Structures are given as structure tokens and as C-alpha cells.
């Protein structure tokens, strides 16, 4: 499977969940590795408020912790030896941080290209603590940041404060566990907007598909952020050829990300003023300043929104006296802009966003205008 994936330019990632089913051989062969209640029964796993009564958690602080830790390291090492170098770690915040610091250092000593993604929807201090212990990337609060103010404040924290020195945010729109309320009520336009935000605000993003690709939005119950028919509990058969699938948009945005190096960094994000609270605008610049992208998103999934964007032209390397071109990579439309303030209008029922490449005006020896 790893070899077949490589033929398509893909790498396989593996979910690492350090816990046991009640009938796992560890339970009988190494009973000292598990925490027990006073009556002798093994204490089941908990991640408040959730209780996992069918899962036995390890006691990482057992007297035989050295043997336990070495055994768990051997599990990761086995898959590294098979060619797997990307690990999504399940609930790492429920295990001791010293264990992860030791394990990641041990694996990366011989496999420095290994990537560890922390699936830790937890308190900021714990989330950042895991990052400091060596996790390459982390889940975060992006699924619940929906308004312009929330997105601006949170992404500024992730990219413009000391947090960026040790945290690699991976922006997820949804997960097998989480169907955010925003997606439950606002239909396909909401899925498009959230996808474009995740794919352009940070260098790494994730979607749980095909549930996301096909805009699945039925919750388990009113007020619950869980899927009604979850693949955690049943096998689903998906019609991937539905006409309203987001497959084409996802492929297009992924191509845009590959072709524009400005999207590959986490430190170069800056937000811009728009005189409409339903429109958010931000830009990113490549390290060599050769690639400037501007993203504008309509956060209102029901109505057309319009407004004027104000750009700091000199900070963006643009001559205030010269026109410049905003080339929309989603629609291939080209707009000739003048000055710092320019008009945008977005209909969520068609395409709720612009992904512009900003092209500067140059003059050739033939006296024709070009935009590069």
C-alpha cells in the first residue's frame, strides 16, 4: 500500500492510539502496565466528559515504565521501518508529556523527517506544551473560529506571537468526531468558505472526507457537534460523483497552493481592513518577495456581500502611483486596481472567495504594459 501510494505522489500517515482493547495480549501478558482500581479491576479510559469503557489505558507511571515505554516506541519504530513517516497521535494530552518528549526525540534521532501531528483539542497551555515537547503540528481551535474578529485574533496569535516559534498549526474544517455548528446550518456555501479559509490561512490544513467533500451536515442531535451516521460506528457507502461535490474546488485550491510559494509559510500572514464585517481579507508573501497573494472571503453563507479593501501598498512593494492587477486564480478574472482602496463583491452561492495573485506593472522595450 505504501508503494502504491508513492506511485501517485502520496505518503501514508498512520494513526497512533496508545490504548488497548480488553482482549489485547498486553492485558494478560503485562497486567502491571495498566492502572487498577482498589477492587483490582482495570480502570477504563476517560477524556472528560467522555468515558471509554471499552478501552484500557496504560499506566505510564507504573514501576515498570521503562519496559512499557520501550515497547510503545517499538510500535512506532516498526512502522518507520516499513516506510511510514507521518503519525497522527490520538489524544496525546491524556498521556504524560515526558513520554512524548522522549519518544519523539528517540524516533527523530534516526528518522529526522518523521512528522508527529497532535490530535489535541485541549486547553491552550496543554496544546502548546505538546508542541514544545516535539510535535511537528497540532490540531487547534480553528473549527470554532467563525467570525471575522475570531479568525483575525486567533490566527494573529498563531502566526505573529511567540507561539509561532514552537507550534505548527494544522487547520481542520471538521473531523470524524466534530461537525461544527457553522457547517450544520449554512449549507454548501459554508463548506466552500471554511475550506478556502483553512487552505489559505495556514500552510497545513485537513478535511475529513468524503463527509466534507459531499457537504454532509446532519448532526447526531440538536445541539450536538457529532455526525448522525458516523463512520466511527458504521461503514458508509459514498456517491463520490454527486454534482454538488466539492472535489473540483478542492483540487483547484490544492493546485493554487502548490503553484504559489507564499502559501507555504506560517509567519507571513497579515490581515487587511475591509469596511464590511462579513468580509475578511488577508495576504501572504513568499520569502523572496516574488509571490504576493491576497485572499478575500465572504463569511456570510446566505447573502451577497460587498465592500472596499484597504491595502498598505508600500508594505506590499506596490507603487501607489501605478495601477496593479489582481488576478483571481479561482475564476481567472483579472481586475485592474488603482490606489489603496478597491471594491470587491462576493456571492456565496457561486464562489464565496477571491484568491488573488497581485501582479505589478512593468514596461517593456516595446512600450507594452505587462503584469508580473
PyMOL commands that set and color helices and strands:
alter all, ss='L'
color gray80, all
select helices_A, chain A and resi 2-7+25-29+31-33+65-82+92-94+97-110+124-132+142-144+148-160+162-165+181-185+187-201+247-259+261-264
alter helices_A, ss='H'
color red, helices_A
select strands_A, chain A and resi 13-16+44-47+50-56+86-90+115-119+137-138+170-172+204-206+270-274+279-285+292-298+305-310+324-328+334-337+341-346+353-363+369-371
alter strands_A, ss='S'
color yellow, strands_A
deselect
rebuild
show_as cartoon
